[in-house]
Amino acid sequence: MINEEPSREKQSLSKFMLFVIVALFLAPLVEGLGQDKKITVRVVPPASTPGDAKIFIAGNSPALGNWDPGKVPLAKESDRLWVYSGVAPVGSVLEFKITRGSWSSEALYVDGVVPQNSVVVVSSDTAITLAPVSWNDLSQTRVNRAPSGGITGTVNYYRRVRGEGLRYARDIVVWLPPSYGRYPAKRYPVLYMHDGQNVFNPATSFSRFDWRADEVADSLIRAQSIEEIIIVGINNTPDRMSEYSDTPLGRKYARFVVERVKRFVDSRYRTKPSRENTAVMGSSMGGLISMMFVLWYPAVFSKAACLSSSIGSGMGEKDLEDRFSENQLGKDLRMYMDVGELERPLIPGNQALAAFLQKNGFEPGKNFEFFLAKGALHNEQAWAHRLWRPLVFLFGR
């Protein structure tokens, strides 16, 4: 039984305008998935850097501190050069930022602009050099990274939920649609979303920018563009890379969602528990594992939205094509896929899989949609901007 610690927030998140940059250092994927390659990040600090400063790297793997801004220090080779050296397996997608130990002192590459994550798709030994122009806390146009608001609607939190075979407990967040409290006999479809910290609340998102799933869903529901739905955010853990891919840990994570989280949600809330009313969504590695969910549990999920899927990160498009062929899915599954125009290493795999699916029972406009997002980067802001697309495709009236 999941221990309940529900709390509720009813706040409106004000609109915001974001301007971001990205430092992308990308190479095409090569043979040799699973082999470790050397990663070197050189940082040339700005002249404003204090003499006693320490410089850190914070990113999306344990070796990069799991987004702890003050955990993994760079080695100081001189006042003008700091270096991080590590290894990562071929096919992995590393995302990271540079800080002086806190998010308030992250490196800026354009003064006054919160930068996008630097991204490396590991294919060979890779060395990159970053040259920040300033640090946020020392900038004349300092960027306020504090969250600008809370959550639209009602959410319940369930803290430190554990799953069999998983190393880390995690929080589960349940968002309820506008009419939930007014109509006690009404039941609702459910959307399960990975990376739950980043889904609803800027205060819990690692980047302090969220998907705004609460606001987007609320506005679409009130406009009668989609059905009223319940959204369940499942927080990630330091094992995210393994849990969100086709690994033994990934299988255990999927079983946790199906056998524990879904069963709890169906017992605690007025859901429509059938596969026809159950969907899964994620981005990046979360997009990849969403595809695996419908392959592993076709009797549970009939809908999947896979945004910016990390095809190539331990799972190539050929592997996915083979799995879709084996499962003979198509006619009774709704599948949404997209990728950003500036996510160049992810485009070929996603396009190849989309073309394959269209040749094998997935019909655009009927049970399949593929969207190339013009000018889109690999971040929460980009996914928030186009979230309406998969929501309308999966739950449109």
C-alpha positions in Angstrom: 0.0 0.0 0.0 1.3 3.4 -0.9 1.7 5.7 2.2 -0.5 8.7 1.6 0.8 12.2 2.3 -1.5 14.2 0.2 -1.2 18.0 0.0 -2.9 20.4 -2.3 -1.9 23.5 -4.0 -4.2 25.9 -5.9 -2.2 28.6 -7.5 -1.9 30.1 -10.9 1.4 30.2 -12.6 1.9 33.5 -14.4 3.0 33.5 -18.0 6.7 34.0 -18.7 8.9 34.6 -21.7 12.1 32.7 -21.9 15.2 33.3 -24.1 17.7 30.4 -24.1 20.9 29.4 -25.8 22.5 26.0 -26.2 26.0 24.7 -26.5 25.7 21.5 -28.5 28.7 19.4 -29.1 27.5 16.4 -31.0 29.0 13.6 -33.0 27.2 10.8 -35.0 26.6 7.6 -33.2 29.0 4.8 -34.1 29.2 1.0 -33.5 30.1 -0.1 -30.0 27.2 0.5 -27.7 28.2 -0.3 -24.1 31.8 0.7 -24.6 33.1 3.5 -22.4 34.6 6.6 -24.0 36.5 9.4 -22.4 34.7 12.7 -21.9 36.7 15.9 -21.2 35.1 19.2 -20.5 37.4 22.3 -20.4 36.1 25.5 -18.9 37.7 28.9 -19.6 36.3 31.0 -16.8 35.4 34.7 -17.3 37.6 37.4 -15.9 35.0 38.1 -13.2 35.6 34.7 -11.5 36.8 35.2 -7.9 40.3 34.0 -7.2 39.1 31.5 -4.5 36.3 30.1 -6.6 35.7 26.4 -7.3 34.0 25.3 -10.5 31.6 22.4 -10.8 29.8 20.3 -13.4 26.2 19.2 -12.8 24.4 16.8 -15.1 22.1 13.9 -15.7 24.2 10.9 -14.5 25.8 9.8 -11.2 29.2 10.7 -12.6 27.9 14.2 -13.2 26.3 14.5 -9.8 22.7 13.9 -10.8 22.1 17.6 -11.2 23.7 18.5 -7.8 25.3 21.9 -8.6 28.0 21.6 -6.0 29.0 17.9 -6.0 31.4 17.2 -8.9 34.4 19.7 -9.0 36.6 20.4 -12.0 40.3 20.3 -11.6 42.0 23.7 -11.7 45.0 23.6 -14.1 45.4 27.4 -14.1 43.4 30.6 -13.5 42.3 30.3 -17.1 41.6 26.6 -17.4 39.5 24.1 -15.4 39.0 20.5 -16.5 36.6 17.7 -15.9 37.6 14.2 -17.1 35.3 11.1 -17.0 33.9 8.2 -19.0 30.5 7.4 -20.4 29.1 4.5 -22.5 28.7 4.9 -26.2 25.1 5.9 -27.1 24.5 7.8 -23.8 23.2 11.3 -24.0 24.9 13.5 -21.4 23.3 16.9 -20.4 25.1 19.2 -18.0 25.7 22.8 -16.8 28.7 24.5 -15.2 28.4 26.3 -11.9 30.4 27.7 -9.0 28.6 25.4 -6.6 24.9 26.5 -6.7 22.3 27.2 -9.3 22.3 30.9 -8.4 25.9 30.9 -9.7 25.6 29.0 -12.9 27.7 29.9 -15.9 26.1 32.2 -18.5 27.1 32.3 -22.2 25.0 35.3 -23.0 24.8 37.8 -20.1 21.3 37.8 -18.6 20.2 34.6 -20.4 19.6 31.3 -18.6 21.5 28.8 -20.8 20.2 25.5 -22.2 22.0 22.3 -21.1 25.2 21.5 -22.9 24.6 18.1 -24.6 27.0 15.4 -25.7 25.9 12.3 -27.5 28.7 9.8 -26.8 30.1 8.1 -29.8 33.9 8.5 -29.3 36.4 10.1 -27.0 35.2 13.7 -26.8 36.7 16.9 -25.6 34.8 20.2 -25.6 35.7 23.7 -24.4 33.2 26.1 -22.8 33.9 29.8 -22.3 31.2 31.5 -20.1 31.0 35.2 -20.3 29.8 35.6 -16.8 28.3 33.9 -13.7 24.7 34.5 -12.9 25.3 35.9 -9.4 27.9 38.3 -10.7 26.0 39.3 -13.8 24.8 42.9 -14.2 21.5 41.5 -15.5 21.2 38.6 -13.1 18.5 36.1 -14.0 16.1 35.1 -11.3 15.9 31.3 -11.3 13.4 31.2 -8.5 10.1 29.7 -9.6 7.6 32.3 -10.7 4.6 30.4 -9.5 3.0 27.2 -8.3 0.5 24.8 -9.7 -2.8 25.4 -11.4 -5.5 23.1 -10.0 -5.4 20.4 -7.4 -2.5 18.0 -6.9 -1.9 15.3 -4.3 1.5 14.1 -3.3 2.5 10.6 -2.3 6.0 10.6 -0.8 8.9 8.1 -1.1 7.0 5.3 -2.8 9.1 2.2 -3.2 9.1 -0.5 -5.9 10.3 -4.0 -5.8 13.8 -4.3 -7.2 14.3 -0.5 -7.5 17.0 1.1 -5.5 15.4 4.5 -4.8 12.0 5.6 -3.5 10.3 8.4 -5.4 7.4 10.8 -5.1 4.2 10.4 -7.1 2.1 13.5 -8.0 -1.5 13.2 -9.0 -3.1 16.2 -10.8 -6.9 16.3 -10.9 -9.0 17.9 -13.6 -11.3 20.9 -13.0 -14.5 19.0 -12.5 -13.2 16.2 -10.3 -14.5 17.6 -7.0 -17.9 18.6 -8.5 -19.1 15.3 -10.0 -18.6 12.4 -7.6 -19.9 9.9 -10.1 -17.7 10.9 -13.1 -14.6 8.8 -14.1 -11.6 10.0 -16.0 -8.9 8.7 -18.3 -5.3 8.7 -16.9 -2.0 9.9 -18.4 1.2 8.7 -16.7 4.2 11.0 -17.2 7.8 10.2 -16.4 10.2 12.8 -14.9 7.4 13.9 -12.6 9.6 16.6 -10.9 9.6 18.5 -14.2 5.9 18.1 -15.1 3.9 20.5 -13.0 6.0 22.7 -10.7 8.9 24.9 -11.6 10.1 24.7 -7.9 10.8 21.0 -8.3 12.2 21.0 -11.8 16.0 20.8 -11.9 16.1 23.7 -14.4 13.3 25.7 -12.6 11.2 25.5 -15.7 8.5 22.9 -16.0 6.3 21.3 -18.7 3.3 23.4 -17.4 1.2 20.2 -17.8 -1.3 21.6 -15.3 -1.8 24.8 -17.1 -1.8 23.3 -20.6 -4.3 20.5 -19.7 -6.5 22.9 -17.7 -6.7 25.4 -20.6 -7.4 22.6 -23.2 -10.1 21.1 -20.9 -11.8 24.4 -20.4 -11.7 25.1 -24.1 -13.3 21.6 -24.6 -10.4 20.6 -26.9 -9.6 17.5 -24.9 -11.4 15.1 -22.4 -10.9 15.8 -18.8 -8.0 13.6 -17.7 -6.1 12.8 -14.5 -2.3 13.2 -14.9 0.1 11.2 -12.8 3.7 12.4 -12.5 6.2 9.8 -11.5 9.5 11.3 -10.2 12.8 10.1 -11.6 15.8 9.0 -9.5 19.6 8.8 -9.8 18.9 5.5 -11.7 17.0 7.4 -14.4 19.2 6.4 -17.3 18.8 2.7 -16.5 15.2 2.9 -15.5 14.3 4.6 -18.7 15.8 2.1 -21.1 15.5 -1.5 -22.1 17.5 -2.9 -19.1 16.6 -5.2 -16.2 16.1 -2.0 -14.2 13.9 -0.6 -16.9 11.7 -3.7 -16.8 11.4 -3.4 -13.0 10.5 0.3 -13.3 7.8 -0.5 -15.8 6.4 -3.2 -13.6 6.4 -0.8 -10.7 4.3 1.7 -12.7 1.9 -0.9 -13.8 1.5 -3.1 -10.8 1.9 -0.5 -8.0 1.4 3.0 -9.2 -1.5 2.3 -11.6 -3.2 -0.1 -9.2 -3.0 2.5 -6.4 -4.3 5.3 -8.7 -7.2 3.2 -9.9 -8.1 2.2 -6.3 -7.8 5.7 -4.9 -9.3 7.8 -7.7 -12.2 7.6 -10.0 -10.4 6.5 -13.1 -11.3 4.7 -16.3 -8.8 1.9 -15.8 -9.1 0.2 -19.2 -6.3 0.2 -21.7 -8.4 2.4 -24.0 -8.2 5.2 -21.4 -4.6 4.8 -20.2 -1.7 6.6 -21.8 2.0 7.2 -21.1 4.2 10.1 -22.0 7.8 11.2 -21.6 10.7 13.1 -23.3 14.2 12.2 -24.1 14.9 8.9 -22.3 11.3 9.2 -21.0 10.1 9.1 -24.6 12.1 6.0 -25.2 10.7 4.2 -22.1 7.2 5.3 -23.1 7.6 3.3 -26.3 8.8 0.3 -24.4 5.8 0.6 -22.1 3.3 0.0 -24.9 5.5 -2.8 -26.2 5.8 -4.5 -22.9 2.3 -3.9 -21.6 0.0 -3.6 -24.6 -2.9 -4.8 -22.5 -2.4 -1.8 -20.1 -1.5 1.1 -22.4 -3.2 2.0 -25.7 -1.7 5.5 -26.1 1.9 6.8 -26.0 3.5 10.2 -26.6 7.2 10.1 -27.1 8.8 13.6 -27.3 12.4 14.0 -28.4 13.0 10.3 -27.8 16.6 9.3 -27.2 16.7 6.7 -29.9 20.3 5.6 -30.1 20.8 5.7 -26.4 21.0 2.0 -25.8 18.1 1.4 -28.2 18.5 2.0 -31.9 15.7 2.5 -34.4 16.3 -1.0 -35.9 15.8 -2.6 -32.4 12.5 -0.7 -32.0 11.4 -1.6 -35.5 12.0 -5.3 -34.7 10.0 -5.0 -31.5 7.1 -3.2 -33.1 7.1 -5.9 -35.8 7.1 -8.7 -33.3 4.2 -7.1 -31.3 2.2 -6.4 -34.5 1.0 -3.1 -33.0 -0.7 -0.4 -34.9 -4.5 -0.4 -35.5 -5.5 -0.3 -31.8 -2.6 2.0 -30.6 -2.4 5.7 -30.8 1.3 6.9 -31.1 2.6 10.4 -31.0 6.2 11.2 -31.8 8.2 14.4 -32.3 11.7 15.8 -32.3 13.1 19.3 -32.3 14.8 20.8 -35.3 17.9 21.6 -33.2 18.1 18.1 -31.7 20.1 17.0 -34.7 21.5 13.7 -33.4 18.0 12.5 -32.5 16.4 13.4 -35.8 17.6 10.5 -38.0 16.5 7.7 -35.6 13.1 9.3 -34.9 12.4 9.9 -38.6 13.4 6.4 -39.5 11.2 4.9 -36.8 8.3 7.2 -37.8 8.6 6.1 -41.5 8.7 2.4 -40.4 5.6 2.8 -38.3 3.7 4.5 -41.2 4.5 1.5 -43.4 3.2 -0.9 -40.8 -0.2 0.0 -39.7 0.1 3.5 -38.3 -1.8 6.1 -40.2 -1.0 9.8 -39.9 -4.1 11.7 -38.6 -5.7 8.5 -37.5 -3.6 6.6 -35.0 -0.2 8.2 -35.6 1.4 11.7 -35.6 5.0 12.7 -36.1 5.9 16.3 -35.7 9.2 18.1 -36.4 9.3 21.1 -34.1 10.9 24.1 -35.9 13.6 25.8 -34.0 13.1 23.6 -30.9 15.8 22.6 -28.4 16.0 19.7 -26.0 14.5 21.2 -22.9 11.4 21.6 -20.7 10.6 25.0 -22.3 10.4 23.4 -25.8 8.3 20.5 -24.5 5.9 22.8 -22.6 5.5 24.9 -25.8 4.2 21.9 -27.8 2.6 19.8 -25.1 -0.8 20.7 -26.4 -0.1 18.6 -29.5 0.2 15.2 -27.9 -2.6 16.0 -25.4 -5.0 16.8 -28.3 -3.9 13.9 -30.3 -4.3 11.4 -27.4 -7.4 12.8 -25.7 -9.0 15.2 -28.2 -12.7 15.4 -28.4 
